[in-house]
Amino acid sequence: MSVLEGADTRTPRQPAYGDVVRAFQEVGEAIVGDVELGRLLHLVLRKVCDLVDVRRGSLYLFDEGTGLFHGQVGVEADRSVDDQVKHYRCGVPADRFTQEILETRAPVLVADAQHDSRPVRSTMRAWEVRSILGVPMIVGGDVRGLLFLDDIERPHDFSEAQQLLASAFADMAAVAITTAQRAEALSQSMRTIARQNNLLRKAVAMEERLTTLALRGGTVPDIAAMLAELVDEPCAVHDARFRRIAVGVPPGPGWAPPALMDDDVRQAPEIRMALAGLPAREPTILGPFPRAGVHRRCLVVPIVAREDTWGYLLVAEAKSPLRTIETLVAGRAAAIIALNVTFQRSDAEMEMYAREALVRRLLDGDEPAASTVARAEFHGLRSNRPYVAAVVAGRGRGAQAIDGAAVEEAALREGLPAVWLAGVEGGALSMIVQLDDASDDLGRRFGAVVARIDGEVALQVAVSEVCDAVERLPAAHREATQAMRILRTFATAAGSPAILTAGELGPAALLLAATERADADRLVEKTLGPLADADNPKTLEVLQTLQVFLESSRGIRRAAARLHVHENTIRYRLGRLAEATGRDVLTDPRALLDVQVALLILRLEGRLESGTSR
């Protein structure tokens, strides 16, 4: 049984050639009446549908840029389906139906569109096409457009006469459409010239408006809004890290700012590559990037402040093609933004330098003067809050310079309430950090801060005990400085800790701060004797047990629970220490202190892990 057998068929109306002439007469009258191109295309499509007696059709025009036929208008019964049709492109390699039309330059009929391999089957299924006629629109020997006609969900017997009439009308309509396109292009060119003249006049006025705006303290968002008004296109300002700072959209609803540098869009490989190749100073036009969802071009203008690229000004090609005038106006706006940023940066830097000088004077003194404490309170440093002093330095010789702004940003992003920098001195950055609570785990909090900074920068951080009075901050800074001195002396191996707190050091800080590395190693040998070799698995077992025992407040039961062994195992291993070294940590307080210092040295040197790190 045929796939068409039993289907809803009917005898199509057979038009006369006079119908074609009358239909084309209406098209000609529309051109004379200066009908807008979209309405003209609709008229052509509806007339050809009437000629072949079908209820659905779509019209495609050739695009020089892509080499494909782009959907323009569509009708289905009494309603328009333009929006759906405009998403389609004809002429791709898989579209054998279109290829045959282009090769034969004649109407092509597909009687069974659901099973014929020539059309794109997914499209035929989506539109429930049963039979379809494709008609070329030829002007001067070139196919300038395509008509596709069908009767929706039922087959249609396109007679030879209908096909000939549709072809004749299509060719006549193609001439009319080409004439209308040229007229519209000329009109558009005249509108463009008028628009450019208007923009040039606005560009002159822009200088005055922006100067007034700057004198009144106008912001970057104000400039972005003004630019969108001037060029009548959406725009946005992003910083050097591509974070959006401001947007501007032209009057009217529905305009969205350019998405080229949005986080989700920017990850597309083609966009990531294009952004990586942006020139340092020259404006450039990027796109389109259809795979990433960016279907229109975008003008990108670098914003250069003090010889550095502070950010980028984006202008989207949303309403009309980008031209030289948009680049000129956007370049002027970018220069004014750069000037605005430079002024703001100067004010911020002056404030930062004054604040850093105050904090440095506070930390370097023995007993801060009342006036210094009062000024510190003005900057938010008030007593009865938990503070620590911290010192940050690069690990090892040839370490990179410390970026105070990056450290401050990482601390604030980690959730620390406030940070006051004292600047870099001797290769180390000093700062005061306010805590959420005096019981904060300092090693964990500052470890998270370091983790937020670029992984290629190896940092060491020394942290004081917690204090709650501004007057005690100088002493806290001395604690942190002492801890940093110990870190730099001992923590030089890859396995050495990067964070050291004064609480971890305890009284041992007084000894280690004035001890050379060689003297400390001799102390370890003297204290632990044959157990000083942490590379020996048997020795390491004793050292780790001793470490957990000390971290468990010398509680055998707690140490056994942490190591998942019997309490007698703890006693046995501690007995091995006493037997090998003569130091009984269970009964001799001095032996206990000596062993604590020796283990601390091993941990700083990266030869022994902390029990809490496992």
LUMDO-71396 format. One line per 10 residues: their letters; for each residue x negated, y, z negated of C-alpha. Coordinates in steps of 0.5 Angstrom, whole numbers, plus 2048, in hexadecimal, padded with zeros to 3 digits. Example, Ala and Ser with C-alpha at 12.3 -4.5 7.8 and 13.67 -1.06 7.14 Angstrom:
BEGIN
as	7E7 7F7 7F0  7E5 7FE 7F2 $
END
This chain:
BEGIN
msvlegadtr	800 800 800  7FD 807 802  7FC 80C 7FC  800 811 7FF  806 80C 800  80C 80E 7FC  809 815 7FB  80D 81B 7FA  80D 81D 802  811 822 806 $
tprqpaygdv	811 824 80D  80D 82B 80D  80F 831 811  80C 832 817  80A 839 818  809 83D 81F  804 841 821  808 847 820  808 846 819  800 846 819 $
vrafqevgea	801 84D 81C  806 850 818  802 84D 812  7FB 850 814  7FF 857 816  801 857 80E  7F9 856 80D  7F8 85C 812  7FD 860 80E  7FA 85F 808 $
ivgdvelgrl	7F3 861 80A  7F5 867 80D  7F9 869 806  7F2 868 803  7F4 862 7FF  7EF 860 7F9  7EB 85A 7FC  7EE 855 7F7  7F5 857 7F9  7F3 856 800 $
lhlvlrkvcd	7F0 84F 7FF  7F7 84D 7FB  7FB 84F 801  7F6 84B 806  7F7 845 801  7FF 845 800  800 846 808  7FC 840 80A  7FF 83C 805  806 83E 808 $
lvdvrrgsly	803 83D 80F  802 835 80D  807 835 808  803 833 802  804 835 7FA  7FD 836 7F8  7F6 839 7FB  7F0 83C 7FA  7EB 841 7FD  7E3 841 7FD $
lfdegtglfh	7DE 846 800  7D7 845 801  7D2 848 7FD  7CB 84A 800  7C8 849 7F9  7C9 842 7F7  7CB 83F 7FE  7D1 83C 7FC  7D9 83E 7FC  7DB 841 7F6 $
gqvgveadrs	7E3 841 7F4  7E6 847 7F5  7EE 846 7F4  7F3 840 7F3  7FA 840 7F3  7FF 83A 7F1  806 83A 7F2  808 841 7F0  802 842 7EB  7FB 845 7EC $
vddqvkhyrc	7F5 840 7EA  7F0 845 7EB  7EC 844 7E5  7EB 83C 7E6  7E9 83D 7ED  7E4 842 7EB  7E0 83D 7E8  7DF 838 7EE  7DA 838 7F3  7DA 835 7FA $
gvpadrftqe	7D4 832 7FE  7D0 82E 7F9  7CD 828 7FC  7D2 823 7F8  7D8 827 7FC  7D8 823 802  7DF 826 804  7DC 82D 804  7D6 82B 808  7DA 828 80D $
iletrapvlv	7DE 82E 80E  7D8 832 80F  7D5 82D 814  7DB 82C 818  7DE 834 818  7E5 831 818  7EA 82F 813  7E9 829 80F  7EF 825 80C  7EE 820 807 $
adaqhdsrpv	7F4 81C 806  7F3 818 800  7EF 81D 7FC  7EF 818 7F6  7EB 812 7F9  7E7 816 7FF  7E0 817 7FD  7DF 81D 801  7E2 822 7FC  7DF 823 7F4 $
rstmrawevr	7E4 81D 7F1  7E4 821 7EA  7E7 827 7ED  7EC 823 7F1  7EE 81F 7EB  7EE 826 7E7  7F3 829 7EB  7F7 823 7ED  7F6 824 7F5  7F9 81F 7F9 $
silgvpmivg	7F7 822 800  7F3 828 802  7F1 82C 808  7EB 830 808  7EA 836 80D  7E4 83A 80F  7E5 841 810  7E0 843 815  7DD 84A 817  7D8 84B 81D $
gdvrgllfld	7D6 843 81D  7D5 843 815  7DA 840 810  7DB 846 80B  7E0 842 807  7E4 83C 806  7EC 83B 805  7EE 834 801  7F6 833 801  7FA 82D 7FE $
dierphdfse	801 82C 7FC  7FF 82B 7F4  800 824 7F2  804 821 7F8  801 81F 7FF  802 824 805  802 822 80C  7FD 828 80F  800 827 817  7FB 829 81C $
aqqllasafa	7FF 82F 81E  7FE 832 816  7F7 830 816  7F6 834 81D  7FA 83A 81A  7F7 83A 813  7F0 83A 817  7F2 840 81C  7F5 844 816  7EF 843 812 $
dmaavaitta	7EA 845 817  7EE 84C 818  7EF 84D 810  7E7 84C 810  7E6 852 814  7EB 856 810  7E7 854 80A  7E1 855 80C  7E3 85C 80E  7E6 85D 807 $
qraealsqsm	7E0 85B 804  7DB 860 808  7E0 865 806  7E0 864 7FF  7D8 863 7FF  7D8 86A 802  7DD 86D 7FD  7D9 869 7F8  7D3 86D 7FB  7D6 873 7FA $
rtiarqnnll	7D8 872 7F3  7D1 870 7F1  7CE 876 7F4  7D4 87A 7F0  7D2 876 7EA  7CB 877 7EB  7CC 87E 7EB  7D0 87E 7E5  7CB 87A 7E1  7C5 87F 7E3 $
rkavameerl	7CA 885 7E0  7CB 881 7DA  7C4 87F 7DA  7C2 886 7D9  7C7 887 7D4  7C5 881 7D0  7BE 884 7CF  7C2 88A 7CB  7C7 885 7C8  7C1 881 7C5 $
ttlalrggtv	7BD 886 7C3  7C3 889 7BF  7C4 882 7BC  7BD 881 7BA  7BD 888 7B6  7C4 886 7B3  7C0 87F 7B1  7C4 87B 7B6  7C2 873 7B5  7C1 86E 7BA $
pdiaamlael	7C8 86B 7BB  7CA 873 7BD  7C5 873 7C2  7C7 86C 7C5  7CF 86E 7C5  7CD 874 7C9  7C9 870 7CE  7CF 86C 7CF  7D3 872 7D0  7CE 875 7D5 $
vdepcavhda	7CD 86F 7D9  7D4 86C 7D8  7D1 865 7D7  7D0 861 7D0  7C9 861 7CD  7C6 85F 7C7  7BF 860 7C3  7BB 85A 7C0  7B5 85B 7BC  7AE 857 7BE $
rfrriavgvp	7B1 851 7BB  7B7 851 7BF  7BC 853 7B9  7C2 857 7BB  7C1 85E 7B8  7C7 862 7BC  7CC 861 7C2  7CF 866 7C6  7D5 865 7CB  7D9 869 7D0 $
pgpgwappal	7E0 86B 7CF  7E5 866 7D0  7E7 860 7CD  7E3 859 7CE  7DC 85B 7CF  7D7 857 7CB  7D0 859 7CA  7CA 855 7CE  7C9 84E 7CB  7C2 84D 7CE $
mdddvrqape	7BE 84D 7C8  7C4 84A 7C3  7C1 844 7BF  7C5 83F 7C3  7C4 842 7CA  7BD 843 7C9  7BB 83C 7C7  7BC 83A 7CF  7B6 838 7D2  7B6 83D 7D8 $
irmalaglpa	7B8 843 7D3  7B3 841 7CE  7AE 841 7D4  7B0 847 7D7  7B0 84B 7D0  7A9 848 7CF  7A7 84C 7D6  7AA 853 7D4  7A5 858 7D6  7A2 85C 7D0 $
reptilgpfp	7A5 863 7D3  7A8 863 7D9  7B0 862 7DA  7B2 85B 7DD  7B9 858 7E0  7BA 851 7DD  7BF 84C 7E0  7C4 849 7E1  7C3 843 7DD  7C9 83F 7DF $
ragvhrrclv	7C7 838 7DB  7C6 83C 7D5  7CD 840 7D6  7CA 847 7D8  7CD 848 7DF  7CB 84F 7E0  7C5 853 7E0  7C2 857 7DA  7BD 85D 7DA  7B8 85C 7D4 $
vpivaredtw	7B4 862 7D2  7AE 861 7CD  7AF 866 7C7  7A7 868 7C6  7A6 86C 7BF  79F 86E 7BD  79C 869 7C3  7A0 863 7C0  7A6 860 7C3  7AB 861 7BE $
gyllvaeaks	7B1 85E 7C2  7B5 85E 7C8  7BB 862 7CB  7C0 85E 7CF  7C5 860 7D4  7C9 85B 7D7  7CC 85B 7DE  7D3 85A 7DC  7D7 85F 7E0  7D3 860 7E6 $
plrtietlva	7CC 85F 7E9  7C6 861 7E5  7C2 867 7E9  7BC 86C 7E8  7C0 871 7E5  7C2 86C 7DF  7BB 86A 7DE  7B9 872 7DE  7BE 873 7D9  7BD 86D 7D5 $
graaaiialn	7B5 86F 7D5  7B7 876 7D2  7BB 873 7CD  7B6 86E 7CB  7B1 873 7CA  7B5 877 7C5  7B7 871 7C1  7AF 870 7C1  7AE 877 7BE  7B4 876 7B9 $
vtfqrsdaem	7B1 86F 7B7  7AA 873 7B6  7AD 878 7B2  7B1 873 7AE  7AA 86F 7AD  7A6 875 7AB  7AB 876 7A5  7AB 86F 7A3  7A4 86F 7A3  7A3 875 79F $
emyarealvr	7A8 872 79A  7A4 86B 79A  79D 86E 799  7A0 872 793  7A3 86C 790  79D 868 791  799 86D 78E  79D 86E 788  79D 866 787  796 866 788 $
rlldgdepaa	795 86B 783  79A 867 77E  796 860 77F  78F 863 77F  790 867 778  78F 864 771  795 867 76E  799 86B 773  79B 872 772  7A2 874 770 $
stvaraefhg	7A2 878 776  7A0 872 77B  7A6 86E 777  7AB 873 778  7A9 873 780  7A9 86C 780  7B0 86C 77D  7B2 871 783  7B0 86C 788  7B4 866 784 $
lrsnrpyvaa	7AF 863 780  7B3 863 779  7B1 85F 773  7B5 85A 770  7B5 856 777  7B1 850 778  7AB 852 77C  7A4 84E 77E  79E 851 782  79B 84D 788 $
vvagrgrgaq	795 84D 78C  795 84B 793  78F 849 797  78D 845 79D  78A 83E 79C  782 83E 79D  77D 842 7A1  77F 846 7A7  787 846 7A5  78B 84A 7A8 $
aidgaaveea	78D 851 7A5  794 851 7A1  79A 854 7A4  79D 857 79E  7A4 858 7A2  7A4 851 7A4  7A3 84E 79D  7A8 853 79A  7AD 851 79F  7AC 84A 79E $
alreglpavw	7AD 84B 796  7B4 84F 797  7B6 84A 79C  7B5 844 797  7B9 848 793  7B5 84B 78E  7B8 852 78B  7B3 857 78D  7AC 858 78F  7A7 85D 78D $
lagveggals	7A0 85D 791  79A 860 78F  796 85F 795  790 85B 797  789 85C 793  783 857 794  787 853 799  78D 851 794  794 854 794  796 856 78D $
mivqlddasd	79E 857 78C  7A3 857 786  7A9 852 787  7B0 852 784  7B3 84B 782  7BA 849 782  7B8 846 77B  7B2 846 776  7B3 83E 777  7B2 83E 77E $
dlgrrfgavv	7AD 838 781  7A8 83D 783  7A4 838 787  7AA 836 78B  7AC 83D 78C  7A6 83F 78F  7A5 839 793  7AB 83A 796  7A9 841 798  7A2 83F 79B $
aridgevalq	7A6 83A 79F  7AA 83F 7A2  7A4 843 7A5  7A1 841 7AB  79E 83A 7AA  797 83B 7AE  796 840 7A8  793 83C 7A2  794 840 79C  792 83F 794 $
vavsevcdav	797 843 78F  795 844 788  79B 846 783  79B 848 77C  79F 846 776  7A6 84A 776  7A7 850 772  7AD 855 771  7AA 85C 770  7A6 860 775 $
erlpaahrea	7A1 862 770  79F 85B 770  79E 85A 778  797 85C 777  795 856 773  799 852 777  795 854 77E  78F 853 77A  791 84B 779  793 84B 780 $
tqamrilrtf	78C 84E 782  789 849 77E  78D 843 781  78B 845 788  784 845 786  785 83E 784  788 83C 78A  783 83F 78E  77E 83B 78A  781 834 78A $
ataagspail	786 834 78F  783 833 795  784 82C 798  78A 82A 79C  78E 827 796  78D 82D 791  793 830 78F  795 837 792  799 839 78C  796 83A 785 $
tagelgpaal	79A 83D 77F  797 840 779  79B 83B 775  798 835 779  791 838 777  793 839 76F  78C 83A 76B  788 837 770  788 83D 774  783 841 770 $
llaaterada	77E 83B 771  77F 83A 778  780 841 77A  778 842 778  776 83B 77A  772 839 781  774 834 785  76E 82F 784  76F 831 77C  776 82E 77C $
drlvektlgp	774 828 780  76F 826 77B  775 828 776  779 823 779  774 81D 779  772 81E 772  779 81E 770  77C 818 774  775 814 775  776 80E 77A $
ladadnpktl	77E 810 77A  77C 817 77E  77C 813 785  783 815 787  782 811 78E  781 80A 78A  788 807 78A  788 804 783  785 80B 780  78A 80F 784 $
evlqtlqvfl	790 80B 780  78D 80D 779  78C 814 77B  793 814 77E  796 811 778  792 816 774  795 81C 778  79C 819 777  79B 818 770  799 820 76F $
essrgirraa	79E 822 773  7A3 81E 76F  7A1 822 769  79D 81C 766  7A3 818 766  7A1 810 767  7A9 80E 768  7AA 814 76D  7A4 813 771  7A6 80C 772 $
arlhvhenti	7AC 80D 774  7A9 812 77A  7A4 80D 77C  7AA 807 77C  7A5 803 777  7A5 800 770  7A3 804 76A  79D 7FF 769  79B 801 770  79A 808 76E $
ryrlgrlaea	796 806 768  792 801 76B  790 806 770  78E 80C 76B  78A 807 767  786 806 76E  785 80D 76D  782 80D 766  77E 807 768  77B 80A 76E $
tgrdvltdpr	77A 811 76B  77A 810 763  780 815 764  787 813 761  78C 818 763  791 815 75E  78D 817 758  788 81C 759  78A 823 75B  783 825 75E $
alldvqvall	783 81F 762  78A 821 765  788 828 766  782 826 76A  786 821 76E  78B 826 770  786 82B 773  782 825 777  789 823 77A  78A 82A 77B $
ilrlegrles	784 82B 77F  785 825 783  78C 827 785  789 82E 787  784 82A 78B  789 826 78F  787 820 78C  78D 81E 788  794 81F 789  799 822 784 $
gtsr	79D 81D 780  7A3 822 782  7A1 822 78A  7A3 81A 78B $
END
